[in-house]
Amino acid sequence: MNFLAHIYLSGKNPQIQIGGIMADGIRGKDYLNYPKDIQKGILLHRKIDTFTDAHPIFRQSKHRLHENYGHFSGIIVDVFYDHFLAKNFKKYSREKLNDFALSFYQNLLNHQNDLNLKTLNMIPYMIEGNWLYNYQFIEGVEKTLTQMDHRTKFKSKMGKSVSELKLFYKEFETEFTQFFEEIRIFCKTELQKI
């Protein structure tokens, strides 16, 4: 799962949402240095990643890309799944996607003192590019993957994976829809435990 899914699956608590996007930059027990609800978001993010990586539907999506993208195939599927969440957002929320995105950006700005450096540095780019909203467009997916590819000095070839998204669009969307129903239930349960 990428940013949009982690935020959505974190529920309505702004600090849990923030923890959900900060988690990749927080190692080991360093999460204990943050406010309680941000800690919950970080822990939920880790549980989501573990659930996702082991799930047969996610693995099926990933397998379709593995030959061309190797260990980057999971990252690509994370972004593809965010695309399908964004594209079908009205199915999962009463809130419009752009309103949801703008509200989250404001949430980040309101909690800057609680953010790690990686997230602080990302905020201007996320807001300027309206990443969460633009995931719904194939061009937005391609831009995101190309930016990620740039960080690997173009070794990953992730920017080219949109061709597989287009080629297997129905398969990826069906897999996302099935998987997302299960992970939503999982996260509701986990949020009560954390």
N, C-alpha and C positions, 0 to 999 in steps of 0.2 A: 504494500500500500504506500502511496506517495502522500504528499501534503494534504490534499483535499480530503482523502479518505480518513487519514489520521485525525484531522480536525473534526470532521463529521462524526466519526465513531467515538469521539471523546465526550459527547453529550453537550450540554449547554453551559457548563462551568468554564468561564474564560481562562482560568489558570490551568485547568486540566488540558484544555485545548493547546495552550502554549507549551506545556510539557510534552504534548504529543508531537509537536514539530521540532522541539529542541533535542529530543532524545538521542538522535544519531550522533550528536556532538558531545554527549555526556557518557563518560566511561565509568564502568564499575560502580563503586559506591559514591562517586562524586555527586550523584543525584541528591544525596542527603544534605547538600549545601544549599538547597533551594526551598522555597516555601512549600508547605505540606501538599497543597493541591497541585503544584507543578510537579512534585515528586510522584503524585498519583498518575499524572499524565505521562511522565517518563516511563513508569512501570507498566502502564497500560500499553504504551507504544511497544515496549519489549515483548509483551504478551501477544500483541497483534502480529508482530513480526514472526514470532515462534509459531503461532497458529497458521499464519499464511504460508511460511516456508515448508511446512509439513503437509499442507492440504493437497489432496490428490487433484483437485480441479486447478489450483494455481500451478501445480507441477506440470499438468497437461499443457497449460498455456505456455509455460516456460520451455517445455520440451520442444515445442514448435519452433522456437527461436534459437535453441542451444547450438545447433550446428554452425550457424553464422556468427553468433555473439558470445558463445561460451558462458563464463560466469556472470557476464553482464545481462544475460537474458532475464534474470529475476528483476533487475532494476528496470528494464524496459517494460516488463509486464506490469510492474507497479504503476508506471506512468500511463500505460494503456488503460488500466483499470480506473485510474483517476479520470481519464477521458470519458469512459462510459458512465461514471458517477456524475460528472459535470453535465454530460449530454442529457442524462435522464434525471437530473436533480429534482424536478417537480414530482417525480414518482416517490422520492424519498423524503421530501421536505415541503412544508407549506410555504417556506421562505423562498424567495427568488434567489437564484444562484448569485447574481451580482450583489444583492443586499447582504447575503451571507458572507461573501468575500469582503465587502467593504466593512462590515461589522467586525470581522476577524482582523483586518488590517488595523482598525482603530484599537482593537483589543491589544495588539502588539505594541502600538504606540503608547497606550496607557500603562503598559507594564514593562517599559524599557529597562527600568532598574532591576528587574528580575531576570533579564535575558542573558544568555551566554554570548560571548563575543561573536561566534559564528552566526547566530541568529540576528544579532544587532547589525552585522555587516550585510546580511541578506535582505533585511526589511526594505531598504530603498528600491532594490531591484524587483522584489516581489510586488510591491505596490505599483511602481511605475509600469511594469509589464502586466499587471493584473493577472498574475499567474493562475490563481484559482478559477477565475472566470474564463480565461482563455484555454484552459484544458479541454473545454467542450469542442474546440475546433481542431481539425487535423493539423492546421498550420501551427496552432499553439503547442500541440504535442511535438511536432517536428522541431520547433524552436527550443523547447525544453530539452529534448534529447540531444540536439546539436550542441547546446550549451554544456550539457553533461559530457558529451563526447570531447569537447574542447578541453575540459579538465583532465582528460586522459591522454591529451596530446593526439587525439583522433585515433588512438589504438583500438578503442572499443567499437568503433563504427556505429555507435548507437543512433547517430543522426540519420542513418540510412534505413533504420528498422521500420520507418513509417510505410515502406513498401510492403512489408509483411502485414502491418496493420490493415492496409487497404485490401490486400489479397485474401486475408482470413478474417475479415471484419465481423462477419456473422458468427463465426466460431468463437472469437474472442469475446464478443458481446454476450453470447449465450453463457459462456463460462463465467464471465464477470457476474451476470445476473444470478446464477445459481450460487456462486461462491459468496456474493455479498449478502444474500439472505442468511447464510450460516454465520458469517462473521458479525453481522448486526446482533444476532441472538447471543453469540459468544461475548461480545463487548458489553451488552446490557447486564449480563451475569457478572462479568469481571468487574465492572464499575461498582457493583454492590459489595464486592469482596475487598477491594483495595482500600 
